[in-house]
Structure formats: C-alpha cells, structure tokens
Amino acid sequence: MMLVQWDAEGEREVGTVAELDALLDELDTASRERPLPYAVTIWTGQDVEGRDGPSLTLVVGTETSPVDWTTPDPPYGRASWNGGTDEEPYFVANYGGQWSELDAWMPVPITDAREAARRFFTSGGQCPDNLTWHPEDAHSTA
C-alpha cells in the first residue's frame, strides 16, 4: 500500500498500479476544473502517518508536470529536468492547499510523469529510471 496525498485534506491509500492510475485520472479531471493544478505526492514506507519513506510528487491536470523524488537517505532527492534553465517562468501548482512555484526546468510530458509514478509504485519507492534527472543529485523542491 502507498498513500496518495493532494490538496490540504485529500488522501487515499492505493494497493495496485490500476488503483493508482484510476486515482490519478480522477484527480486529473478534478484538477482541470480548478484555478491551480494539484501537486500529488505518493508516499511509501512503513509509517505512512509519519511519511518516513521515499516519495514522488507530480502535478496532474496539465500537459506537462514537474516530478520530484525524495528519500530520507542519500542522495535525498532528485528533480526531473527538461534541459531548461532557471531563467524561465515558474510552474505553479496547488501543493498541499498552498500556491507553490516550481522551477521551470522541471516539467516533463505528463505521460512520462505518469510512467514515473507507476515505476515508483512497482519498485517500492525507487527513483524511476524513465526520466532525465537534474544534474544536481541532492535536490528537493516539494
């Protein structure tokens, strides 16, 4: 089981990739009706209440999505990278009920972000290998 969390109050446990995909589809639809798209965090670990394991965050309701993978152990986190720079405008999302600005170099196609979520889930929280990650290993924006 993994815990999926979005907005300030939304969370649900999922036990299969099919359940994860169905929930992400549901949130994608809901997110498109809101002023800011949802940032969705998938948590793993023995203590989901304390959220002590690796997590993966992506944004739904858009055609591109930043992806952030974090872990309590080194390298602590990695952020998706589209080859852009900090000079570009921010990507804005609703993270935990709050306006959140993410670096413009992070968004990748949503199909790639969704595949990263599936790989994270099936691997038990490992860093997905289908994305290009920012060259700085220790990075977390979420």
BELKAGI-V884356 format. One record per backbone hydrogen bond with DSSP energy under -1.0 kcal/mol. NH is the residue of the N-H (numbers start at 1). CO is the residue of the C=O. Records with the same first field share a line. If there is no record, write none. Layout:
# BELKAGI-V884356
NH: CO, CO
This chain:
# BELKAGI-V884356
2: 14
3: 43
4: 12
5: 41
6: 10
10: 6
12: 4
14: 2
20: 16
21: 17
22: 18
23: 19
24: 20
25: 21
26: 22
27: 23
28: 24
29: 25
30: 26
31: 27
32: 28
33: 30
34: 31
39: 94
40: 58
41: 5
42: 56
43: 3
44: 54
51: 47
52: 47
53: 44
55: 70
56: 42
57: 68
58: 40
60: 38
65: 108
68: 57
69: 78
70: 55
71: 76
76: 73
78: 69
80: 67
81: 132
82: 105
88: 85
91: 102
93: 100
94: 37
95: 98
98: 95
100: 93
102: 91
106: 103
108: 65
110: 63
113: 109
114: 110
115: 111
116: 112
117: 113
118: 114
119: 115
120: 116
121: 117
122: 118
123: 119
124: 121
125: 120
134: 79
139: 77, 137
